[in-house]
Amino acid sequence: MPKSTDYVAKQPDAAGRILYDSAEDSVWHDLMMRQMPSVEERMATPYLEGLALLDLPSDRVAQCKEVSQTLGATTGWRVEPVPALIPFGRFFSLLADRCFPAASFIRRREHFDYIEEPDIFHEIFGHAPLLTDARFAAFSHAIGQAGMQAEKTDYVWLIRLYWFSIEFGLTRENGEIKGLGSGLASSIAELQWAISDKPELRPFDVIDILRMPYRIDILQPVYFLIEDLDDLFAAAQRNLLADVATARALGLHAARYPARRA
């Protein structure tokens, strides 16, 4: 995640609602209108079913409280607003508590096409749909539980499994590659890129994923294709800390991306 941000977290009022102004509501609306055609064509069924279940508003920024009502009734999860940047330890602890942390601000117009840190659009439009599905919710919960037991030095290894599945996973439906992860659903450029013939696609393998370095500020050069979603759900039953130890012993793969400029 980025080390700093110039965005300021918005605080909910006593009723749990966050006040967004008309300009912020307009950004949300325009983001949804831009994403929906691409999402409907290129995202996988579990995401689309979750999105339909949430029935997010298109004319204003969705509220964490209302999204939590739907999640609570389906999988027992909730969404709570947090600052843009939280440490891995807190992220894992919230997942372990069946709570998804949602950055409470929405991007400004100058960052409409790309924002490095997650905003409320990415969090709600991208992440919340899969949390309506008990299988995906259980996987995220397992990541959180593993993180709570992990040493801090293991955090960057463990988070890769979340990154290459819930954030940027791909799957196949009826012979077509479809987007699964939240980073694809909330980014029109990333979704188009991911299902093109340009990036490298690798089969879903937990150890391979844990060894794959990534950068958050570029289109991903590597994606993992989950042919059978049961393989992902089965990963929730693994000893993930033992998997991290195995990956550490084998070492990181060579980076598929250029180094950051100083």
C-alpha positions as CSV (number, residue, x, y, z in Angstrom):
1,M,0.0,0.0,0.0
2,P,1.2,3.6,-0.5
3,K,3.2,5.0,2.4
4,S,1.3,8.3,2.5
5,T,-1.8,10.0,1.2
6,D,-3.2,13.5,0.9
7,Y,-6.7,12.3,1.4
8,V,-8.4,12.8,4.8
9,A,-10.7,10.2,6.3
10,K,-14.3,11.1,6.7
11,Q,-15.9,10.4,10.1
12,P,-19.4,9.0,10.5
13,D,-22.0,10.9,12.5
14,A,-23.9,9.6,15.5
15,A,-26.2,7.6,13.2
16,G,-23.3,5.9,11.5
17,R,-23.7,7.9,8.2
18,I,-21.0,9.9,6.4
19,L,-21.9,13.2,4.9
20,Y,-20.7,13.4,1.2
21,D,-21.2,16.5,-0.8
22,S,-22.8,16.8,-4.2
23,A,-19.4,16.7,-6.0
24,E,-18.5,13.5,-4.2
25,D,-21.8,12.0,-5.0
26,S,-21.3,13.0,-8.7
27,V,-17.9,11.2,-8.8
28,W,-19.5,8.0,-7.4
29,H,-22.3,8.2,-10.0
30,D,-19.8,8.7,-12.9
31,L,-17.6,5.9,-11.7
32,M,-20.5,3.5,-11.6
33,M,-21.8,4.5,-15.0
34,R,-18.3,4.0,-16.5
35,Q,-17.7,0.7,-14.8
36,M,-21.0,-1.1,-15.2
37,P,-20.8,-2.0,-18.9
38,S,-17.3,-3.4,-18.5
39,V,-18.2,-5.2,-15.2
40,E,-21.4,-6.8,-16.7
41,E,-19.4,-8.1,-19.7
42,R,-16.1,-9.1,-18.0
43,M,-16.7,-9.9,-14.3
44,A,-17.4,-13.4,-13.0
45,T,-20.9,-14.6,-11.8
46,P,-20.2,-14.6,-8.1
47,Y,-19.2,-10.9,-8.2
48,L,-22.2,-10.0,-10.4
49,E,-24.7,-11.8,-8.2
50,G,-23.3,-10.1,-5.1
51,L,-23.4,-6.7,-6.8
52,A,-27.1,-7.3,-7.7
53,L,-27.8,-8.3,-4.1
54,L,-26.3,-5.2,-2.7
55,D,-28.3,-3.0,-5.0
56,L,-25.9,-0.1,-4.6
57,P,-27.2,3.5,-5.2
58,S,-26.0,5.1,-8.4
59,D,-26.8,8.7,-7.5
60,R,-24.8,9.0,-4.3
61,V,-22.0,7.4,-2.4
62,A,-23.1,4.2,-0.7
63,Q,-23.1,4.2,3.1
64,C,-21.1,1.5,5.0
65,K,-24.1,1.1,7.3
66,E,-26.5,0.2,4.6
67,V,-24.1,-2.2,3.0
68,S,-23.5,-3.8,6.3
69,Q,-27.2,-4.5,6.7
70,T,-27.1,-6.6,3.6
71,L,-23.9,-8.3,4.4
72,G,-25.1,-9.0,8.0
73,A,-28.2,-10.7,6.7
74,T,-26.3,-12.9,4.2
75,T,-22.9,-13.8,5.7
76,G,-22.7,-12.0,9.0
77,W,-20.0,-9.5,7.8
78,R,-20.0,-5.8,8.1
79,V,-18.2,-2.8,6.6
80,E,-16.7,-0.1,8.7
81,P,-15.1,3.2,7.6
82,V,-11.3,3.6,8.3
83,P,-8.5,5.9,7.3
84,A,-7.1,5.3,3.8
85,L,-4.0,3.6,5.2
86,I,-4.1,1.0,7.9
87,P,-1.3,-1.4,8.8
88,F,-1.4,-5.1,7.8
89,G,-1.9,-6.1,11.4
90,R,-5.1,-4.1,11.8
91,F,-6.3,-5.3,8.4
92,F,-5.9,-8.9,9.4
93,S,-7.6,-8.4,12.8
94,L,-10.6,-6.8,11.1
95,L,-11.0,-9.6,8.7
96,A,-10.7,-12.1,11.6
97,D,-13.6,-10.2,13.1
98,R,-15.6,-10.5,9.9
99,C,-15.3,-6.8,9.3
100,F,-14.1,-5.3,6.1
101,P,-12.3,-1.9,6.5
102,A,-13.4,0.7,4.0
103,A,-11.5,3.9,3.3
104,S,-14.2,6.5,3.9
105,F,-13.1,9.1,1.3
106,I,-13.9,9.1,-2.4
107,R,-11.3,10.1,-5.0
108,R,-11.2,13.6,-6.5
109,R,-11.8,14.3,-10.2
110,E,-8.1,14.6,-10.9
111,H,-7.7,11.0,-9.8
112,F,-10.8,9.7,-11.5
113,D,-9.0,7.2,-13.7
114,Y,-6.4,6.0,-11.2
115,I,-5.8,6.4,-7.5
116,E,-3.1,4.5,-5.8
117,E,-4.7,4.2,-2.4
118,P,-8.1,2.5,-2.0
119,D,-11.2,4.8,-1.8
120,I,-14.8,4.1,-0.9
121,F,-15.7,3.2,-4.5
122,H,-13.0,0.5,-4.6
123,E,-13.9,-0.8,-1.2
124,I,-17.7,-1.0,-1.7
125,F,-18.1,-1.5,-5.4
126,G,-15.0,-3.7,-5.6
127,H,-15.0,-5.7,-2.4
128,A,-18.5,-5.9,-0.9
129,P,-20.1,-8.0,-3.6
130,L,-18.0,-11.1,-2.9
131,L,-18.6,-10.7,0.8
132,T,-22.2,-11.6,0.2
133,D,-21.0,-15.1,-0.8
134,A,-20.4,-17.3,2.2
135,R,-17.5,-19.1,0.5
136,F,-15.6,-15.9,-0.3
137,A,-16.4,-14.5,3.1
138,A,-14.9,-17.6,4.7
139,F,-11.8,-17.3,2.6
140,S,-11.3,-13.7,3.7
141,H,-12.0,-14.7,7.3
142,A,-9.3,-17.4,7.1
143,I,-6.8,-14.9,5.8
144,G,-7.5,-12.7,8.8
145,Q,-7.2,-15.5,11.3
146,A,-3.9,-16.6,9.8
147,G,-2.7,-13.0,10.0
148,M,-3.6,-12.8,13.6
149,Q,-1.3,-15.8,14.3
150,A,1.5,-14.6,12.0
151,E,4.7,-12.8,12.9
152,K,5.0,-9.3,11.5
153,T,7.7,-10.5,9.1
154,D,5.2,-12.9,7.6
155,Y,2.6,-10.3,6.8
156,V,4.0,-9.3,3.4
157,W,4.1,-13.0,2.4
158,L,0.6,-13.8,3.6
159,I,-1.0,-10.8,2.0
160,R,0.0,-12.0,-1.5
161,L,-2.6,-14.7,-1.3
162,Y,-5.2,-12.1,-0.8
163,W,-3.8,-9.8,-3.4
164,F,-3.7,-12.4,-6.2
165,S,-7.2,-13.7,-5.4
166,I,-9.6,-11.3,-3.8
167,E,-7.9,-8.3,-5.2
168,F,-6.8,-9.4,-8.6
169,G,-7.9,-13.0,-9.2
170,L,-9.2,-14.3,-12.5
171,T,-11.4,-17.3,-13.1
172,R,-12.9,-19.1,-16.1
173,E,-16.6,-19.4,-17.0
174,N,-17.9,-21.3,-20.0
175,G,-14.5,-21.1,-21.6
176,E,-14.1,-17.4,-21.0
177,I,-11.6,-15.7,-18.6
178,K,-13.5,-13.4,-16.2
179,G,-12.5,-11.0,-13.6
180,L,-13.0,-12.0,-10.0
181,G,-11.1,-9.6,-7.8
182,S,-12.0,-6.1,-6.5
183,G,-9.1,-4.4,-8.1
184,L,-10.5,-5.5,-11.5
185,A,-14.1,-4.6,-10.8
186,S,-13.2,-1.1,-9.7
187,S,-10.7,-0.3,-12.5
188,I,-11.7,-0.2,-16.1
189,A,-8.1,-0.2,-17.4
190,E,-7.0,-3.1,-15.1
191,L,-10.0,-5.3,-16.1
192,Q,-9.5,-4.8,-19.8
193,W,-5.8,-5.4,-19.4
194,A,-6.2,-8.5,-17.2
195,I,-8.3,-10.4,-19.7
196,S,-6.2,-9.5,-22.8
197,D,-3.4,-11.6,-24.1
198,K,-0.7,-9.3,-22.7
199,P,-0.2,-10.2,-19.0
200,E,1.2,-13.6,-17.9
201,L,-1.4,-16.0,-16.6
202,R,-0.4,-18.6,-14.1
203,P,-2.5,-21.5,-12.6
204,F,-3.7,-21.0,-9.0
205,D,-1.2,-22.4,-6.6
206,V,-0.8,-21.2,-3.0
207,I,2.9,-21.6,-2.7
208,D,3.5,-20.0,-6.1
209,I,1.4,-17.0,-5.2
210,L,3.1,-16.5,-1.9
211,R,6.4,-16.3,-3.7
212,M,5.2,-13.7,-6.3
213,P,6.2,-10.1,-5.6
214,Y,3.9,-7.3,-6.9
215,R,3.6,-3.6,-7.1
216,I,0.4,-1.7,-6.4
217,D,1.0,1.2,-8.7
218,I,1.1,-0.5,-12.1
219,L,-1.1,-2.8,-14.2
220,Q,-0.3,-6.3,-12.9
221,P,2.1,-8.2,-15.2
222,V,1.0,-11.5,-13.6
223,Y,-2.4,-12.8,-12.7
224,F,-3.4,-16.2,-11.3
225,L,-6.2,-18.0,-13.0
226,I,-8.5,-20.0,-10.7
227,E,-10.0,-22.6,-13.0
228,D,-12.1,-24.1,-10.2
229,L,-13.2,-21.8,-7.4
230,D,-13.3,-24.7,-5.0
231,D,-9.5,-24.6,-5.2
232,L,-9.6,-21.1,-3.7
233,F,-12.1,-22.1,-1.0
234,A,-10.0,-25.1,-0.1
235,A,-7.1,-22.8,0.6
236,A,-9.0,-21.5,3.6
237,Q,-8.6,-24.9,5.2
238,R,-4.8,-25.0,4.7
239,N,-2.2,-24.3,7.3
240,L,-1.4,-20.9,5.7
241,L,1.5,-20.1,8.1
242,A,3.1,-23.4,7.2
243,D,2.6,-22.4,3.5
244,V,4.3,-19.1,4.3
245,A,7.3,-20.9,5.8
246,T,7.6,-23.1,2.8
247,A,7.4,-20.1,0.5
248,R,10.1,-18.2,2.5
249,A,12.4,-21.2,2.3
250,L,12.0,-21.4,-1.4
251,G,12.4,-17.6,-1.8
252,L,10.7,-15.0,-3.9
253,H,10.3,-15.3,-7.7
254,A,12.1,-12.8,-9.8
255,A,10.0,-9.7,-10.2
256,R,8.1,-9.4,-13.4
257,Y,8.0,-5.6,-13.2
258,P,10.5,-2.8,-13.4
259,A,11.9,-1.3,-10.3
260,R,10.4,1.9,-9.0
261,R,12.1,5.1,-10.0
262,A,13.9,6.9,-7.2
